[in-house]
Amino acid sequence: MSTNEVDGQYYEVATPGSLSEKLVAVARDRIYADFLRLCAPDASDTILDVGVSDVVGDAANVIERRYPAQEKITAVGLGQGNAFKVSFPQIQYRQILANQALPFADASFDIVTANAVLEHVGSAENQRFLISEMIRVGGRVFITVPHRFFPVEHHTAIPFLHWFDATFPVACRALGKEKWAASENLILMSRRRLKDASPRDPAIEVGMTGIMLGPCSSNLYLFAPAPGSRTI
């Protein structure tokens, strides 16, 4: 399977020009606004974006599409990043291995971010490791994930049945989407699950972002402030 095919499976619902892509784009606009609000980047800040996609469209790579100082961004992903490098020639790209240490020294970046990545790393242990690695190499850390309790599941477009562990696999099998019922492909994220994956530090904030529907908002964020504000 090519890199485009691997990345493309995460955007099967949000196909180019579809209503789903337009809704994802609305959510990503709010996510970007919260990134600016919480991380407050300035012109000198270096940014690492973890887990970028080689699928280019309104639903992917929100930081790269919006942030003006692209020369300050380093991006990493699992593929060779050929389409990504063509679309964002000013951004440094490095290929990484899944669930391995990030190839950077401690505190290499002012800001580290990841959007819609944490739910795909395969286990709670891998989630904790990725968050710890992002904190290790960065200052401020901003992570977002799809929220399980949004009315429609992001990857399958299944409504409501993804709220329950017993019904989501059944719905996936009925619709021929069995791969999304496997934890190695998708971990449905709640506030509790995101908090459980993060270090125990009162300075770390977990909140709602994306399409705002109160407790059923489309996305969650985790924000860890600069090290001077943390106890870890």
Backbone bond lengths (Angstrom), bond angles and torsions (degrees), N, CA, C in turn:
res aa  C-N    CA-C-N  psi(-1)  N-CA   C-N-CA  omega(-1)  CA-C   N-CA-C  phi
1 M - - - 1.462 - - 1.519 109.22 -
2 S 1.357 117.87 132.03 1.445 122.31 -179.56 1.526 110.39 -74.22
3 T 1.357 114.94 165.94 1.458 119.41 177.69 1.513 111.37 -59.82
4 N 1.333 117.60 -42.06 1.464 120.29 179.02 1.514 111.55 -60.31
5 E 1.353 116.95 -38.89 1.463 119.80 178.82 1.516 111.00 -67.84
6 V 1.329 117.34 -39.30 1.461 120.60 178.58 1.515 109.82 -63.96
7 D 1.334 117.32 -50.91 1.456 120.25 179.89 1.519 111.32 -65.73
8 G 1.329 117.02 -36.29 1.447 120.98 -175.99 1.508 114.04 -63.20
9 Q 1.333 118.29 -27.15 1.459 119.96 -178.67 1.529 111.72 -64.31
10 Y 1.348 117.05 -23.68 1.454 119.77 179.21 1.524 112.03 -80.54
11 Y 1.323 117.19 -7.60 1.466 121.33 -179.66 1.526 111.27 -124.25
12 E 1.338 116.50 28.93 1.462 120.35 179.61 1.519 111.69 -64.11
13 V 1.331 117.89 -35.53 1.455 121.06 179.20 1.523 110.31 -79.48
14 A 1.334 116.44 -45.02 1.465 121.25 -177.35 1.524 110.39 -86.71
15 T 1.334 117.00 63.27 1.456 121.12 179.48 1.527 109.63 -72.37
16 P 1.349 118.23 153.61 1.467 120.98 -176.77 1.521 112.58 -54.43
17 G 1.337 115.51 128.98 1.447 121.33 177.46 1.514 115.85 84.36
18 S 1.334 118.17 -5.08 1.457 121.37 -176.54 1.524 110.97 -81.36
19 L 1.346 115.39 162.84 1.463 120.24 174.65 1.518 110.33 -59.65
20 S 1.336 116.64 -38.57 1.463 120.05 179.58 1.519 111.19 -60.48
21 E 1.335 117.09 -41.81 1.455 119.49 178.83 1.528 110.68 -64.42
22 K 1.341 116.43 -39.08 1.465 119.65 179.10 1.527 110.93 -63.80
23 L 1.335 117.36 -39.90 1.465 120.34 177.68 1.519 111.08 -66.90
24 V 1.337 116.08 -40.56 1.461 119.33 177.24 1.521 109.98 -62.22
25 A 1.332 116.97 -40.26 1.459 120.38 179.60 1.526 110.97 -62.64
26 V 1.349 117.68 -39.15 1.466 121.17 176.23 1.533 109.72 -61.23
27 A 1.333 116.36 -44.90 1.464 120.33 179.00 1.526 110.80 -62.55
28 R 1.337 116.27 -41.81 1.460 119.13 -177.99 1.529 111.56 -66.98
29 D 1.350 117.42 -31.26 1.468 119.71 176.16 1.525 110.50 -61.83
30 R 1.333 116.71 -41.98 1.468 120.10 178.72 1.532 110.08 -69.09
31 I 1.331 116.49 -39.78 1.466 120.43 177.38 1.525 110.02 -59.36
32 Y 1.328 116.63 -43.51 1.466 119.85 179.41 1.525 110.99 -64.44
33 A 1.331 116.35 -40.56 1.466 119.51 177.33 1.522 111.37 -61.36
34 D 1.339 117.51 -39.98 1.458 120.11 178.10 1.526 111.33 -70.74
35 F 1.325 117.37 -33.30 1.468 120.60 173.23 1.523 110.60 -58.60
36 L 1.334 116.84 -46.92 1.463 120.24 179.31 1.522 111.24 -65.58
37 R 1.324 116.82 -41.43 1.462 120.96 -177.86 1.523 111.95 -64.30
38 L 1.319 117.18 -44.93 1.457 120.88 -174.03 1.531 112.50 -84.57
39 C 1.317 117.03 -42.69 1.467 119.92 -176.06 1.528 112.16 -85.16
40 A 1.334 117.17 -24.40 1.466 122.62 177.92 1.524 112.23 45.72
41 P 1.323 118.10 56.72 1.465 119.28 -178.36 1.521 111.76 -67.56
42 D 1.347 115.60 145.38 1.459 119.46 171.64 1.525 108.76 -117.79
43 A 1.312 116.21 179.39 1.461 120.87 -171.11 1.524 113.22 -63.03
44 S 1.327 117.59 -21.90 1.467 119.81 -177.85 1.521 113.62 -92.12
45 D 1.323 118.06 -10.99 1.461 121.08 -173.77 1.529 111.67 -71.91
46 T 1.326 115.05 136.79 1.465 121.21 172.02 1.524 108.77 -94.72
47 I 1.341 115.59 142.74 1.459 121.89 -173.67 1.523 109.40 -127.42
48 L 1.325 116.35 134.62 1.465 122.38 170.96 1.517 108.33 -111.73
49 D 1.330 116.81 124.93 1.464 122.45 176.01 1.522 108.31 -108.00
50 V 1.321 115.87 116.44 1.463 121.96 -173.61 1.528 110.34 -96.67
51 G 1.331 116.42 124.60 1.459 120.86 174.14 1.510 114.49 85.70
52 V 1.333 117.78 40.60 1.464 119.75 178.73 1.525 109.78 -71.27
53 S 1.330 114.68 162.33 1.460 121.17 -175.26 1.519 111.29 -106.75
54 D 1.327 115.94 147.31 1.463 121.49 173.45 1.524 111.35 -88.29
55 V 1.333 116.63 3.04 1.464 121.81 171.30 1.521 107.18 -90.89
56 V 1.323 116.61 121.17 1.458 121.37 -175.90 1.522 109.04 -102.00
57 G 1.326 116.91 120.43 1.454 121.60 -179.55 1.512 110.05 -178.25
58 D 1.326 116.12 178.01 1.462 120.54 -177.08 1.519 112.76 -65.50
59 A 1.341 117.84 -19.34 1.458 120.95 -176.54 1.521 113.27 -89.50
60 A 1.338 118.14 -5.91 1.466 120.13 -171.67 1.529 110.78 -125.68
61 N 1.340 115.25 155.89 1.463 122.82 169.17 1.526 112.04 56.02
62 V 1.326 115.41 57.40 1.460 120.86 -173.26 1.525 112.30 -64.04
63 I 1.322 118.83 -39.96 1.462 120.87 -178.66 1.524 110.07 -65.54
64 E 1.318 115.92 -45.18 1.462 120.54 -177.67 1.526 111.71 -63.70
65 R 1.315 117.43 -35.70 1.463 120.56 -178.38 1.517 112.28 -74.50
66 R 1.328 118.33 -23.11 1.458 120.20 -170.41 1.526 114.12 -114.90
67 Y 1.319 117.74 -32.54 1.461 119.24 -171.38 1.530 110.05 -74.61
68 P 1.348 118.22 128.05 1.475 119.01 -172.22 1.527 115.19 -72.46
69 A 1.344 118.17 -33.81 1.467 120.80 -175.37 1.533 109.60 -91.07
70 Q 1.325 116.17 70.60 1.458 119.80 -174.64 1.525 112.89 -64.09
71 E 1.333 116.99 -26.30 1.457 119.64 179.92 1.527 111.59 -66.95
72 K 1.333 118.02 -13.61 1.457 121.99 177.94 1.536 112.67 -89.70
73 I 1.324 117.41 -3.20 1.465 121.75 -175.89 1.516 110.84 -99.07
74 T 1.322 115.99 135.36 1.460 123.37 165.21 1.523 106.70 -114.30
75 A 1.321 116.87 134.24 1.458 121.27 -178.31 1.525 109.44 -121.22
76 V 1.339 115.54 143.85 1.463 119.89 176.07 1.520 109.03 -129.55
77 G 1.328 115.40 148.20 1.457 121.43 178.97 1.508 110.63 -157.10
78 L 1.320 116.33 172.54 1.463 120.93 -175.64 1.521 112.54 -80.58
79 G 1.318 117.65 -23.57 1.462 120.84 -177.53 1.514 112.57 -95.25
80 Q 1.338 115.30 -175.46 1.460 120.80 179.05 1.521 112.01 -74.26
81 G 1.325 116.84 -19.21 1.460 120.45 174.51 1.509 114.99 73.08
82 N 1.332 117.65 27.49 1.463 119.68 -174.76 1.528 112.01 -61.87
83 A 1.333 117.30 -50.10 1.467 119.99 -179.82 1.524 110.73 -67.17
84 F 1.323 116.48 -36.56 1.467 120.45 178.51 1.526 110.08 -60.97
85 K 1.327 117.67 -45.77 1.465 120.85 -176.77 1.527 111.62 -66.61
86 V 1.317 117.14 -32.50 1.465 120.07 176.25 1.527 110.43 -68.17
87 S 1.329 116.13 -41.47 1.468 120.80 -177.39 1.525 112.56 -73.84
88 F 1.344 116.93 -30.81 1.470 120.65 -175.39 1.534 109.17 -130.40
89 P 1.331 117.42 70.12 1.465 120.36 -172.24 1.527 114.52 -65.97
90 Q 1.326 118.43 -20.40 1.463 120.26 -179.37 1.526 113.03 -83.88
91 I 1.321 116.78 -10.07 1.461 121.04 -175.64 1.522 110.29 -94.37
92 Q 1.311 116.73 131.85 1.463 121.34 174.93 1.530 109.02 -73.67
93 Y 1.328 115.74 131.91 1.465 120.30 -179.38 1.527 109.13 -122.49
94 R 1.360 115.00 137.39 1.469 120.80 175.03 1.513 109.34 -133.19
95 Q 1.313 115.62 138.01 1.460 121.39 176.55 1.528 109.04 -84.37
96 I 1.332 115.86 137.83 1.457 121.31 -179.62 1.522 109.96 -126.18
97 L 1.322 116.21 171.11 1.456 122.57 176.73 1.517 109.55 -103.65
98 A 1.328 115.78 144.57 1.459 120.76 -179.22 1.524 110.73 -62.59
99 N 1.315 116.06 135.56 1.465 123.69 173.25 1.523 113.41 58.16
100 Q 1.339 114.83 32.32 1.458 121.18 174.09 1.525 108.59 -118.15
101 A 1.328 115.92 161.60 1.459 120.39 179.98 1.525 110.68 -58.38
102 L 1.321 116.14 142.39 1.459 119.97 175.68 1.528 109.43 -67.19
103 P 1.338 117.92 139.35 1.479 121.15 -172.22 1.528 112.81 -82.67
104 F 1.315 116.40 53.04 1.455 121.29 -178.75 1.533 109.30 -140.76
105 A 1.328 115.28 152.35 1.464 120.33 177.32 1.523 110.38 -72.99
106 D 1.323 115.70 164.94 1.458 121.12 176.90 1.534 110.06 -55.91
107 A 1.330 115.51 141.38 1.466 122.55 174.63 1.532 112.74 54.66
108 S 1.323 116.87 40.01 1.462 120.76 -179.69 1.525 113.11 -76.34
109 F 1.342 117.29 -22.88 1.457 121.20 -173.79 1.529 110.38 -130.07
110 D 1.334 114.81 152.19 1.459 119.93 175.87 1.523 111.10 -74.79
111 I 1.331 116.98 -36.16 1.458 122.61 -176.94 1.523 108.36 -136.04
112 V 1.332 116.40 137.76 1.463 121.90 174.02 1.527 107.60 -127.39
113 T 1.322 116.51 133.10 1.456 120.43 -177.22 1.526 110.76 -137.11
114 A 1.322 115.66 156.92 1.472 122.08 174.28 1.518 107.31 -152.05
115 N 1.307 116.37 130.86 1.451 121.42 -179.30 1.532 109.73 -120.68
116 A 1.340 116.15 123.55 1.468 122.20 177.12 1.524 111.82 56.49
117 V 1.323 115.62 45.88 1.469 122.43 179.31 1.528 110.66 -119.81
118 L 1.325 116.12 -44.77 1.466 121.08 -171.01 1.521 112.58 -57.57
119 E 1.328 118.13 -33.09 1.468 121.26 -178.01 1.520 113.12 -72.17
120 H 1.341 117.78 -8.07 1.468 121.24 -175.59 1.529 114.04 -110.27
121 V 1.337 118.34 8.40 1.461 118.91 -173.30 1.525 113.61 -87.56
122 G 1.338 118.93 -5.70 1.457 120.45 164.89 1.511 118.13 106.93
123 S 1.330 118.52 -23.87 1.463 119.79 -179.85 1.518 109.33 -163.55
124 A 1.337 115.68 162.75 1.457 120.40 176.52 1.533 110.70 -63.03
125 E 1.323 116.93 -36.41 1.465 120.67 177.67 1.520 110.80 -62.36
126 N 1.337 116.77 -43.45 1.461 119.99 178.32 1.528 111.21 -65.80
127 Q 1.319 117.31 -34.92 1.465 120.31 176.90 1.518 110.56 -62.77
128 R 1.322 116.44 -47.06 1.469 119.33 179.73 1.531 110.96 -61.66
129 F 1.324 116.30 -37.90 1.468 120.22 179.96 1.522 110.78 -66.02
130 L 1.341 117.66 -44.53 1.459 120.16 -179.36 1.528 110.84 -62.73
131 I 1.323 117.16 -44.71 1.464 119.24 178.92 1.529 110.62 -61.47
132 S 1.325 116.83 -42.98 1.465 119.60 -179.92 1.527 111.38 -63.53
133 E 1.341 116.88 -37.09 1.467 120.54 177.51 1.528 111.50 -67.13
134 M 1.316 116.79 -40.41 1.460 119.73 178.70 1.523 110.74 -64.70
135 I 1.322 117.16 -40.42 1.461 120.73 176.75 1.529 110.53 -66.48
136 R 1.320 116.95 -37.20 1.471 120.65 -179.23 1.530 112.02 -61.98
137 V 1.334 116.78 -43.66 1.468 119.14 -173.15 1.518 112.95 -90.35
138 G 1.354 117.96 -4.81 1.453 119.17 -173.08 1.505 114.96 -128.40
139 G 1.324 113.46 177.14 1.453 121.80 171.91 1.509 109.18 -96.78
140 R 1.336 117.45 -88.99 1.457 121.31 174.08 1.532 109.47 -80.00
141 V 1.329 116.17 139.41 1.467 121.50 -176.56 1.522 108.80 -126.71
142 F 1.341 115.95 129.57 1.463 122.35 -177.87 1.521 108.38 -131.08
143 I 1.340 116.13 115.09 1.462 122.62 -176.80 1.519 108.33 -123.07
144 T 1.333 117.49 135.16 1.459 120.68 174.76 1.519 110.47 -126.72
145 V 1.332 115.00 149.84 1.466 122.39 178.42 1.529 108.74 -141.06
146 P 1.324 118.03 155.03 1.468 119.61 170.07 1.525 110.15 -63.02
147 H 1.323 116.60 144.97 1.454 122.29 -178.64 1.527 109.90 -93.58
148 R 1.311 116.48 127.27 1.456 121.37 -178.67 1.528 112.44 -56.37
149 F 1.316 117.53 -34.42 1.458 120.55 -171.55 1.534 113.87 -94.81
150 F 1.326 117.04 14.34 1.455 119.97 163.23 1.536 107.35 -66.18
151 P 1.332 119.44 143.88 1.474 119.50 -173.09 1.524 115.43 -59.22
152 V 1.336 118.25 -27.59 1.467 121.16 -179.19 1.521 108.77 -120.55
153 E 1.318 117.16 128.65 1.458 121.14 -179.97 1.530 109.73 -68.25
154 H 1.326 116.68 135.06 1.461 122.23 -168.75 1.527 114.05 -66.24
155 H 1.310 118.74 -36.40 1.463 121.79 -171.60 1.520 113.70 -91.44
156 T 1.329 116.54 -22.79 1.463 120.79 -173.20 1.519 113.62 -119.36
157 A 1.336 117.37 -14.79 1.465 123.66 -174.09 1.530 112.26 64.24
158 I 1.327 117.79 20.28 1.463 122.02 175.99 1.532 108.54 -78.04
159 P 1.340 118.61 126.21 1.465 120.10 179.33 1.534 112.05 -87.89
160 F 1.315 115.77 133.98 1.465 126.09 167.52 1.537 115.08 64.68
161 L 1.315 120.16 -36.72 1.461 120.65 -175.38 1.524 112.19 -65.95
162 H 1.331 117.57 -18.00 1.470 120.37 177.70 1.518 111.83 -76.68
163 W 1.325 117.96 -7.22 1.460 120.51 177.77 1.524 112.03 -70.46
164 F 1.319 117.57 -16.69 1.465 121.77 -172.95 1.528 110.23 -125.06
165 D 1.335 115.87 133.69 1.458 120.25 -178.76 1.526 112.23 -61.38
166 A 1.331 117.51 -30.60 1.467 120.17 -177.05 1.524 112.54 -77.00
167 T 1.336 117.71 -31.74 1.464 119.60 -172.30 1.525 113.80 -93.91
168 F 1.331 118.24 -27.58 1.461 119.16 -176.68 1.532 112.82 -63.01
169 P 1.343 120.48 -47.15 1.468 118.95 177.88 1.529 112.93 -60.53
170 V 1.325 116.67 -36.94 1.468 120.10 178.57 1.522 110.44 -62.81
171 A 1.322 116.51 -45.52 1.462 120.90 179.15 1.526 111.16 -64.09
172 C 1.326 117.38 -40.27 1.466 120.65 178.34 1.523 111.30 -61.59
173 R 1.326 116.25 -44.21 1.475 119.22 179.46 1.518 111.05 -64.62
174 A 1.327 117.38 -40.85 1.460 121.01 -178.11 1.522 111.60 -64.24
175 L 1.330 116.85 -29.47 1.466 120.98 -176.96 1.529 112.90 -101.08
176 G 1.332 117.04 7.08 1.456 119.93 -179.73 1.522 113.53 70.87
177 K 1.322 117.48 28.89 1.464 122.60 -178.33 1.525 110.72 -120.02
178 E 1.340 115.39 40.78 1.468 121.11 -173.20 1.518 113.32 -57.46
179 K 1.349 117.30 -31.53 1.468 119.15 -175.09 1.524 112.22 -59.23
180 W 1.351 117.20 -29.58 1.458 119.35 -177.14 1.521 112.80 -78.32
181 A 1.326 117.34 -10.22 1.455 120.48 176.04 1.530 111.79 -84.15
182 A 1.322 117.64 -8.34 1.465 122.15 -178.73 1.522 109.98 -91.25
183 S 1.318 116.77 131.31 1.463 120.59 -175.67 1.521 112.18 -64.06
184 E 1.334 118.26 -25.87 1.461 118.96 178.63 1.531 112.11 -67.96
185 N 1.343 116.68 -17.75 1.459 120.98 177.19 1.521 113.20 -102.31
186 L 1.330 116.72 -32.88 1.463 119.74 -175.26 1.520 110.67 -156.23
187 I 1.328 115.67 127.30 1.452 122.81 170.36 1.516 106.89 -112.32
188 L 1.312 118.02 115.05 1.458 121.93 -179.17 1.532 108.93 -69.53
189 M 1.339 116.32 125.10 1.455 120.81 -168.01 1.525 112.67 -103.20
190 S 1.311 115.13 129.38 1.463 123.81 172.03 1.525 107.93 -114.46
191 R 1.335 116.14 171.22 1.472 119.88 176.03 1.524 110.52 -58.15
192 R 1.331 116.47 -43.66 1.467 119.34 -178.61 1.522 111.03 -62.82
193 R 1.326 116.30 -42.52 1.462 119.22 -178.51 1.529 110.98 -66.41
194 L 1.326 117.08 -37.88 1.465 119.56 178.09 1.525 110.76 -68.09
195 K 1.327 117.21 -40.49 1.464 120.16 177.34 1.526 111.19 -64.72
196 D 1.332 117.02 -38.94 1.462 120.71 179.52 1.523 111.84 -64.53
197 A 1.338 116.49 -29.20 1.465 120.18 -179.57 1.517 112.70 -81.74
198 S 1.331 117.46 -14.60 1.460 120.82 -175.02 1.523 111.07 -95.54
199 P 1.321 117.06 157.25 1.465 120.10 176.05 1.526 111.17 -60.95
200 R 1.314 116.12 151.90 1.461 121.31 178.84 1.525 108.88 -80.50
201 D 1.318 115.26 89.86 1.455 120.94 -178.77 1.511 107.91 -143.96
202 P 1.330 118.55 123.84 1.475 120.41 -177.36 1.521 113.56 -64.81
203 A 1.338 117.77 -17.33 1.460 120.10 179.12 1.519 112.42 -77.30
204 I 1.331 117.92 -16.09 1.460 121.12 -179.74 1.521 109.36 -81.91
205 E 1.308 115.81 129.59 1.464 123.18 -174.29 1.523 110.56 -109.50
206 V 1.320 116.97 134.92 1.465 122.95 172.80 1.519 107.92 -120.01
207 G 1.334 116.95 128.58 1.458 120.06 -177.40 1.514 112.45 -150.42
208 M 1.329 115.76 -175.68 1.458 123.64 -178.49 1.524 110.20 -97.07
209 T 1.329 116.13 145.94 1.450 121.92 175.48 1.528 108.11 -150.27
210 G 1.323 116.32 -171.89 1.467 119.87 -179.64 1.514 111.68 78.97
211 I 1.330 117.05 -140.93 1.458 122.95 176.89 1.521 107.01 -77.00
212 M 1.327 116.64 114.16 1.456 121.00 -169.60 1.529 111.60 -84.98
213 L 1.333 115.05 110.94 1.463 122.45 177.35 1.527 109.73 -129.66
214 G 1.324 116.27 44.18 1.454 119.64 -178.89 1.519 111.24 60.18
215 P 1.340 118.32 -131.53 1.465 120.75 -178.51 1.521 113.79 -68.49
216 C 1.322 117.16 -7.73 1.473 121.16 178.46 1.522 111.53 -110.76
217 S 1.327 117.97 23.57 1.467 121.80 179.10 1.523 110.54 -59.52
218 S 1.325 115.94 158.92 1.471 120.10 -167.67 1.520 114.10 -74.78
219 N 1.340 117.63 -26.66 1.464 119.80 -173.72 1.522 110.96 -140.42
220 L 1.317 114.49 159.95 1.457 123.48 173.70 1.519 109.03 -117.41
221 Y 1.339 115.98 151.72 1.458 118.84 171.67 1.523 110.24 -126.81
222 L 1.313 114.91 152.85 1.459 123.59 168.72 1.518 106.71 -120.84
223 F 1.316 116.18 127.91 1.459 120.64 177.65 1.519 109.58 -124.92
224 A 1.329 115.35 123.52 1.469 122.02 172.82 1.515 108.08 -110.51
225 P 1.320 118.94 120.09 1.465 120.78 -179.13 1.521 112.01 -71.32
226 A 1.316 115.51 -179.93 1.462 121.16 -179.14 1.519 110.41 -58.31
227 P 1.341 117.98 153.86 1.473 120.93 -173.75 1.518 115.58 -52.96
228 G 1.321 118.29 -32.02 1.450 120.41 179.53 1.516 113.82 -63.88
229 S 1.339 116.08 -17.48 1.473 121.45 179.47 1.514 112.73 -98.94
230 R 1.361 116.57 -1.60 1.452 119.95 -175.61 1.524 109.95 -111.35
231 T 1.347 114.32 160.40 1.462 119.37 176.63 1.511 111.80 -105.20
232 I 1.352 117.86 0.81 1.476 120.50 -179.55 1.520 109.32 -90.29
